[in-house]
Amino acid sequence: MLLSLVLHTYSMRYLLPGVVLLGTAPTYVLAWGVWRLLSALLPSRFYQAVDDRLYCIYQSMVLFFFENYTGVQILLYGDLPKNKENIIYIANHQSAVDWIVADILAIRQNALGHVRYVLKDGLKWLPLYGCYFSQHGGIYVKRSAKFNEKEMRKKLQSYVNAGTPMYLVIFPEGTRYNPGQTNRLSASQAFAAQQEFLCKECPKIHIHIDRIDKKDVPEEQQSMRRWLHERFEIKDKLLIEFYDSPDPERRNKFPGKSVNSKLSLKKTLPSVLVLSGLTAGMLMTEAGRRLYVNTWIYGTLLGCLWVTIKP
């Protein structure tokens, strides 16, 4: 009986992060909404500075659960991030948590609040978050002929003109897989099972970073497209070597020396305590509970209305 209870409790440990992250969402959106109203008559840079700080608090909580709570080991290779700077982060898209990898690198540059995403259009309908991401500087795009390049350029230029600190995350591949390609998906799952990739534990995450100076990136569209394809060819070769190298000594690691980068609890735990404490305090009173529920309901409805009016 005791062993059964222990095993059941262990299997439920992944439920806690989801409960906390979703449970604190109304608290976070309320705090942001209050600041949005108070800063309406202030210069935009004041709003942006506090909004970036709020975003840093919430994403630090995400990283607490992803790194500190799970005990995952982060191994960094290549051009390790050192200082805060404006960057365009271009990465491959292999899983639903690739966006967290961007957070992992950004917090190590003290730039977590500056992370902004180019997102697929469907995510704008997410309850509470959909509207907020666009307010934080995210850009929604359609992955089809309906892609509005002019509108995207206009938004990006507005951030440049405003001097908005930018850690812009883009996944050029756009999606992880096509669900219509059932044969490829089945083959991929079979291969993963054979290689024991499908497991409940993820003890290590290997991240290879290649920092490229702006002057080395072509500006002409066709040259840029060719350059991007070449970069992804390099990436694919690295992944093939990582998974399938004939030399066992070179398998499951990238070329070069790795750095085991451990995230300090001082950077993440305070965010968990603050947001959880505020949420718990709100839920302890009847008025607070009403406000909490109304935020979920009306915040979602107003957010959907906003992204409909201002796509």
N, C-alpha and C positions, 0 to 999 in steps of 0.2 A: 504493500500500500504506500509506504513512504517513498520507495524507489519510483513508483508510478507517479506520485505527486511531483517529485523532483524533475522527472523527465518531462512531465506536462508543463511545469513552470519554465523549464529551459526552452521548450519549443515555443512558448508564448513570448519570449523575450523580444522578438521582432515586432510584436504588436505595440509595445510602448512607444517607440519612435513615431509611428503613424498617428497614435492617439494624441501625443503631445504636439506634433507639428500641425495637425489639422485642428486640434482643440484650441491652439493659441492663435489661429488665423484671424478670428474676429477681433481679438485684442490688438493684434498688430495693425489690422486695417483701420480700426477705430483711432489708434494713435496717429497713424499716417493721415487719416481724414481730418482730424483736429488740426494737425500742423498745416495741412493743405489750405484750410480755411484761414488760419491765423496768418499765413504767409502770402495771402492773395495780393496784398498791397505792397509787399516787399520786393526788392529786386530778385530775379529768378535764381541768382547764385546762392542766396540765403536759403531758399527752399531746397535747392539741389543739395547743398551741403548737409542739411539735417536729414533729408530723404536718404542720402547715401549712408548716413550713420545708422538710420533705422534699418535699412536694408542689410547693412553689415551685421547688426544685432541678430536679425532673423536667420540669415545664412550661417552665422557662427553657430547657432543652435543646430542647424542642419548638419554642420560638420562635426559637432559634438557627437551626435548619434552615429554618423558615418565613420568617423575615425576613432574617437576616444571610446565610445560605447562598444563598438564592434572589435576594437583592437587591431584593425587592419594595418598592415605595414605598407607605407608609401615609399617606393624606390624611384628616385629621380635620376635621369640620365641626360647628358647633353648640356645645353646652355641653361644652367640653373637660374631661375629668377632671383634677382637680388633687390633691385630698387623699384619703387613705384614709378610707372611710366604709362603713357597712353599706348595701347597696343590693339592690334586686331588678332584675335586668337582663332586660328583655323585648325580644326581637328577632324579626325575620322569619327564616324557615328556607328558604334557597334552595340550599344545597349541603351536602356531607358535612363540610366544614371550618368551618361556622359557629361551632362551639365554640371554635375557635382565635381568632376575632375577639374573643370575650369575654376570652380570655387576653391579647390585644393591648392591650385597654383596661385590664385589671386590673394588668398589670405597670407601666403608666404611672401608676398610683395607688399603687404599692408594696403591692398587695393580691392578688398572684397566688396566694399560699398559701391565701387565703380563698375562692377560687372553688369553688362547689359547684353541682351540676346537678340539675334535675328531669329524669329520664331515662326513656325508654320501657322498659318492663319486660323486653323481650327482651335488652337489653344486660347484664343481670345475669349472663348465661351466658358473657360474654367470659372467656377464660382469664386468670387472675391479676387482671386489672383489675376484673372484674365485682364481686367481693366487696370489693375495696379501695375502689371508688367509694362504696359504701354506708357503709363504715367512716370514710371521710373526711367524710361528711355528705351524700352524694348521696341522692336519693329516687327510687325506681323507681315508676312509675305505669303502669296499664293504660289504653290509649286506647279505652275502650269503656264499656258499662254496668257493667263489673266494677270501674270506678275506685272505690277506697276513699278517699273524702274524709276520713272520720273518722281513718283511720290516718295520712294525710298531715298533717292538722292536728296530730295527736299528736306526730309527729316534729318538725315545725317548732316547736311550742311547747316541746319539750324542748331545742332549740337556743337558743331565746330565754331559757329559764330558766337555762341553763348559761352565758349570756353569750358564746356562740360567735360570733366575727367572721364575717360573712356577706356574700358576693358571690354571691347566688343567681341562677343563670342559668335562665331559662324560655323555651321556644319554644312559645308558645300555639298556633301553627298545627299543631304536632305532627309533621308529616311534610313531606317535600319534594314528593312527587307520589304519585299512586295508580297503581301499575304496571298495574292493570286498565284504565285509561283510555288505551288504546294510541293512539287518534286524537290526543288532546291531546299525548301524549308525542312522537309523530312530528312533529306540527306544531311543537312547541317546538324539537325538534332541527333541523328544517329552517330555522326562523327563526334559530337560533343559528349555523348554518353560513353562512347568507346574510349575517349581520352580523359574521362572523368572530370569534364569541365562542369557538368551539372551537379553542383554540390551546394550545401547550405552554408558552407564556410568560404570566405574569400580572404585568406591570410595575407596576400600580397597584391599590390597594384603597381605595375611597372609603367612609368610615364616617361616617354622620350620627348625632349624639348629641343626644337631647333629655332633659335632666335634669328630673324632675318631683318636686316636694316631696311628702312623704307626706300632708300635710294637703290636698293637691289631688286625692287619689285617693279615690273614693267607697268607703265600707265596706259599704253594703247590697249584697247579691248582684246583684240585677237592675240596679241603677245601675252597679255595677262592670262587669257584662257589657256594658252599653251603652257605658260609657266605653272599654272595651278595643276594641270594634268601631270606635268613632270614631277611636281612636289608629291602628288598622290602616288605616282609610280615608285618614288623613293620610299614613301610610307608603306606601300604594299610589300616591297622587298624586305623592309625591316620586319614586318609582321610574319612573312613567310619564314625568314631566318629565325625569328623568335619561336615559332611553333614547330617548324619542320626541318631545322638544321640537321644535316647528317652527323655533325659533331655534337655529341651529347653535352659537351662542356659549353657550347655556345647556345644551347637551347634554353628557352624560358628566361632569357635576359637579352637586353639590347647591347650593342657594342659600346665599349668604354666603361668607365668606372661609374658605379651607382652610389647614390647618397641616400642613406636611410633617414628620411625626414619625418621626425615625430612632432606632432602638433601639441603645444602646451595646453593644458586644461585652463590656464589663465586666459586664453584667447576665446574659449568656447563656453565653459561652465557658467560664467556670469550671465550670459544671454539666456541660458536655459532657466536659471533661477529667477531672473527678472520677468520674463514673459510668462513662465508658469505661475509665479507668484501673483502677478497682475490678473491673470485669468482665473486663478483660484479665488482671489478676493472678489472678483466680479460675480462669480457663481455662488458666493455665499449669501447674497441678498436677493430678494425677489425682484427688485428693480434691476439689479445687475443681470439676473438670468433673462429677464425680458429684453434688456438691451442686447445681450449676447445672441439670443435667438433672432431678434429683429435685424441684427447686423448680418447674420447668415442669409436671411430671406431677402430683405430689402437691399442690402449691399450687393447681393448677386444680381437682383433685378435691375438696379440702377447701373451696375457695371455693364451688363449686357446691353442696356439701352445706350450707354455712352459709346461702347465700341461699335454699335450699329450706326449711330449718328456720325461719329468720327472714326471711320475705319482706318 
